[in-house]
Amino acid sequence: MNLISRLPRWLVAAAVLAGAPQLSAQGFDLEPGDVIIADDTLSGPTGWLRILHKDGSLETIASGTPLFNPAGVYIDRDGNLLVSCWNGQWTPENGIYRFFADGRPYEKLNTTPLEDNFRVCRDSQGDVVVADGFAGLARIDESGNVDWFSPPGTAQFETNIGVLWDMDGNLLVSEAPNYLMGSLEPGRIFEVDLAGDRQLFAFDPNLLPNPNGIALNSDGSLLATDASTAGDPRHSLVRVNRFGQVQRISDRFVFPTDVAIVGRGHSVVAAPGEEAVVWVRPDGSRQTLVSEDEDGNPSNGLPVDRPYALTVVPALWLSTPFVAQLGTLLTFRIESLKAFAGQEVILAISTDQGPYAMANWWSWDAQFSHLDLDQAKLLRGNLQANGEVQFLTWIQDPNLQGKVLYLQAFLEGERLLSNPVALPVR
């Protein structure tokens, strides 16, 4: 699903919708290390939502309407999946859909159609942020209202594709040229503050002319895929350091559209041009994990067709209650890989108002000063044989009522951070 293939689908959107199969969905159980794939299709009007488990097995958990051209997938804090689905510019089906792990029917989060939606993430208050093509960045609140709060930073026909939070509480968005609409400007990556104001973060016409998917490393650097929509042969995976400098990791791809971090410099790349999901090592060498031609039948879309977007279940997964009731004992659970059994996990709890307060420090370097120890509590424990650890803590200080606690776990021996959680105190 690149920008070239989107226009013809827009012209036949009504016919596609009329013949689209209804959704077939099931519950699912995510484990650390699983890869979630938003799989577009060449063999039908809709796509699939799949899980590539760390044992190599592939599970299809949803197919049919509303998975029109799934263009982004995000793991919510409760283990559900947010999927960005597109069926033509400004069509009613465009939106962010939540697929529930327990098998409940999906729900659409936005009440207003999106323009050309791609990747998605959430902020600490629970609002959804979407990279919405030519329209820029959109925010969807809990009532489904859509606010386009940050227009494209370069030109009218630049396409916003990737979006994520950085370690300083700002958004990073990748913006690629749309050659079909006459854009000749090379792409850029912008830093966007909470008000929507943009500042150039990375610009390299030689190494990163067409930035698509982006992913955040634990050291604050980015991985980015470069995928041309005009036959440009420079299809690559690059690293962008915290100063915006670009270094190529590998150029052995065909239209790589998304990337996710696995850990220790390893990543997985969605390459719909190869109809494959690829594992990339720190030295740039690669291994195909799953591809469309594995079953010898290129027409059936199995086991994958055109994997367009993906995400990885973090190696540390933090589960909490949805609300912290003052005066109650809370249980926080952290799941990880069994291979990390015995290693110490640190859970940081803070009232710091930054979106991801714990994501900016490592305990052995100067960045530790970022953590205000007067406002933070550190809990320590060791992962058990099953790869899990639980923390119990009382929320008793009456001054916390009405505030938000920011939590994040840290596996020091592996330099891994968990998913961040914002927990309101009532």
N, C-alpha and C positions, 0 to 999 in steps of 0.2 A: 504494500500500500504506500507508494510514493506519491509525490504531488502530480506526476504525469498520469498515473492510473486513476487519480481521484476525479479528474474532470469528466471523463466519460461516464463514470458511475453516477455523478451528479445529474447528468442529462437523462439517465434512465432510472433515477431514484424511485419514481412512482411504480415502474414495472417491477423493480427489485423488491419493493415493499410488498406489493401485491402477492408475489410468489414466495415470500420469505417463510421458512418453517418457524413454528413457534418454539420457544425456549425449552430445551431439555437441560435441567440442572439437577445437581445433587449436592449433599453436604460434603465437606472435605476437612481434612486434618493436616494442618501445616506443621512441619518440623524444621528446626534450624538447618540451613543448608539447602532446602528445597528451592527450585527455580520456578517461578510463576511466569507463564508465557501467554501473552495476548497474541493469538495466532490468526492472522488474516487468511483469506482463502482465494484461490484461483478457480476452485471447482464448485463454487456455489455463492449465493448472495450474502452469506453471513460467515462469521468466523467462529473460533473456538477459544475457550479458556482452559489451559492445561497446566498440570503440575509435573515437572521433571524432578522426581524424587532423587535423593542423593545416592540411592542404591541403583540408579540407572533406569528404573521403571518410569513409564509415562502414563499419566492419568488425565483423561478428559473430564472436566467437572461441569462444563456448560457449553452449549452450542445453540445456534438459532437466534431468533429475535430476543433481545435487542442488540446482539453482538454484530452490528453492522460495522465492519472495518475497525476492530478494536485497536486503539492507537496508544494506549497507556494503561498501566496497571500499578496499583499501590496497595500495600498491606496496611490495613487500618490497625489501630492500637488494640482492638479486641479480636484480631485474627481474621476479620472479614476482608473482602477484596473490593477496592474501588476501581472500576474499569471505565476508561474513557472510550465512548462509542460514537461513531460518526456516520452519517448517511446522506451527505450532501450539505452544502453551505446553508446554514440557518434553518435546516429542516427540523421538524418537531422531535424527531428521534434523537437528535444530537444531545449528548449529555454525559453525566457521570452516574454510573449505576453501581449500587452496592449489592454484592453477592455474599450471602450469609453462610458462614461455616456450618451452621446447624441445618442447612437445607431449606430454610424459609424462602418464600418467593422474593425475588430481587426487588429493589426499590430504586426509583430515579430520584436523584438529589436536587436537581435544578428544576425550577418551574418555568424558566425562560430558556428557549433554545440557545445553544452555543453556536459560534460561527464555524470554526474549523478546529475542533479541540484535539489536542495531542496529550502530553504527559500531565500528571496530576500529583499533588502532594497535599498535606494538611498542615495548618499552623497549630500553635499551642492552645488556641481557643476552640479548636474543633472545626473551624471553617476550612473549606476545600479551596485550593488554589490550582488553577488550570492554565496551561499554556495554550492559548486559543487562537492559533494561526495569525491571520492578518489583524485580528482585533486586539492582540497583546495578551496581557494577563487578566484573568477573571477570578473573582472571589465569590464563592457560594456559601451563604450562611446557613444556619440550621433550619431556617424557614424555606430554603430553596431559592431565595432572592440572589440574583446575579449582579455583580458590580464589576465592570471592566475598569480597573483602577490604574493600569499602566499600559499605555499604547506602545506599539513597536518603537524601538529606539533609533532605527536607521532610516527607513523609508516606508512608504505606504504598503508596498508589496513584499515586505520581509515577513517571514513566517516564524512565529514563536513556537518552538517544539519542546525543548527540555526545560524542566523547572525543578528546583530543589532548594532546601535551606542550607546555608553555609554555617560555619562554626561561629560566626559573629552575629547571627540572628537576622541576616539579610537573605533575600532570595537571589539565586542565580538562574538566569534564563538564557538558553541558546536560541539564536535567531539566525535562520538560514535564508539565502536568497531564493526567490521563486522565479526561475527563468521563464516559465510559461507566461507570467504576468509582466515580463519586461524588466525585472530587477537584474541589474548587473553588479550590484554592490556585493563584495564578499561578506560572508557571515561574521557574526560577532557573538561574544558572550558578555552579558551585562550583569552587574550587581544592582539589585533593586531593593530600596528600603521599604518600610511598612507603608509609607505614603504613596508608593508607586514611582518615585523618582529614580531614574536610571543613571548609572555611571559605568563607563566602559571598563570591563575586567580583562578581556583577552581579545586580541585581533591579530591574526596571522594569515594573510592571504595565501601564503605558500603551503603551510602545514595544516591550516584549519579553515579552508574557504567555505565549507558547508557543514557547520556544526549541527549535529542532531541530538542524540541522547547524551546525557551527562550523568556522572555518578561521583560521589564525594568520598575521597580516601580518608583514613583516620588521621593523616597528618595535615589535612586541610587542602591538599591538592585535588584536582579534578581528573577524571578520565572522561574523554569525549570521543564520540564516533564522528567521522567525517564522511558524509554520503552525498554525492552529487545528484542533482535531478536533471542534468544536461549532458550526460555521457562523459563527464570528467573522470579520468582514470584514477584520480587520487582518492581511493576509498581506504580509510585508515583508522587506527585507534591511536589517540595521542594522550599525553599527560600534560596538564596545565598546572604549573606550580602556583603558590599563593601570590606571586607577583605578576601572574598572567603570562608567563613565558611558556612556550609550547615546545614539546619534544615528542617526536614520533616513536611509538612503541612497535607498531606493525602496520604494514600497508598491504597485507595479503588478504583483502576482503573484497566482496562484491556487495555494494550497497549496505553497509552496516548501519543500522538505525537506532540501536539502543545498547546500553552497557550497564552492568551492575557489578558491584564489588563482592567478591567471595571472601577475601581476606589474604593478608600477607603478600600483597601485590598481585594476586590472581583476580581474574575477572571473567565474566561471561558476556558474550556479545550476541545480539540478535542480528542476523544477516539474511534478510528476506531475499536478497539477490542470489544467495546460495541456497535458499530454503533450508537454513540450518541455524542451530544454536552452537556457538563455538566457545571453548574454554581457552583463555589466553594466559600464558605464564608471564612472570615479570620480565623475562628476556625477550618477549615478543613471540615465542614459539606458540603454536596453537594445536588444538585437538578438537575435532568435531564431536559434540556430545550427542546430538540427535539431528537427523536430516530427513527431508521428504522422500528421498530415493531409497531409504532403508528397506522398504517392503517391496521394491521393484515395480511399483505401480504409480507413475507420476500423476495419474488423474484423480486419485481418491483423497488426496490431502492428508494422508497418514504416513508416519505418526505425527508429522507436522507439515504444514503447507508453506506459509510465509510468516514465520515468527517475526513480528514487527516491534513488539515492546516486551520488556521482561523486568522482573525484580527478583531479589533473592531474600528469603527469610533470614534475618540476621542470625549470626552464630550465637548471639545472646538475645533472648526474647524476654522482655519484661512484661509481666501481667500484673495488673492492679485492679482494685475496685474502680467503678466509674466515678464515685463520689466518696470523699473522706468525711465521715460523720465525726464531729468533735466529741471527744470523750470515749471513743471506741478503739479497740485493738484492731489494727489493720494487718493483713497478710499480703506480702509482695512475693511473687514467685518468679524465678529466673530459670529459663530452660536453655541448655546449650548442648554441645555435642558430647557424647560419652567419652570421646578421646581426651577431653579436657578435665575429666574427673580428678578431684584432689586439688585443683588450682583455686587460688583465692579470687573471689569476686568482691568488688567494692560497689555498694549501692549508695549513690549520693542523692540527698533530698534537700532541696533549697527553695527559698522564697524569692530568689533572684528573678526579676521580671523579664529577662531575656528569653526568647522563644525556646532555645535549647541551652539552658544554663550550664549543663555539665559537659557539653561537647567540646569545650575549648581548653581542656587541661589534661596533662599527664603528670602523675604524682612525682616524677623524678626531675622535672625541669621547671624553668622559671614561670611557665604558664600556670602553674599551680596557684600562683597569687591571684589569678582571675576568680578563684573560688573564695567567697567571703565566708570564712569559717564561723563567724558570728551568726550567720543566717543559714548555715548548712549543717546537716547531720550525715556522717559517714557510717554506714553499716558494712561489716565485713563478714564473710562466710566462705566456706569451701564447697565447691561443687561435689555432689555425691556421686556414687557409682552410676546412677541413671542420668547424670548430666544436669541435675536440677539442684536448686537451693532455695530455701524460703527464709524470708525475714519477717519478723513480727515487731511492730512498733506502735506505741500509743500516740494518738493525736490529742493532746490535753491542753496546750496553751490557748487560752481564749482569744489571744491576739491574732491567731491564725484564722479565725472564723471570717468567711467572706473572701479569703485570699486563695491563691493558687499555689500548689506545691509542684515543683519541677523535679522529675526523677530521671536518672539515667544510671545504668550499671556499666561497670568497667572491668574487663578481664585483663589484668595488668600483664600477665605472662605472655599473652598473645596480642597485646595492643588492640583489643577489640572493644568497641562501644555497643551498647544495646540500643534498641529503639528508644527515643525519648518519650516521656509521658507527662502530660499536664493534668494535675489532679485537684479539682476544686474542693475546698473545705466548707462544709455547711454546718 
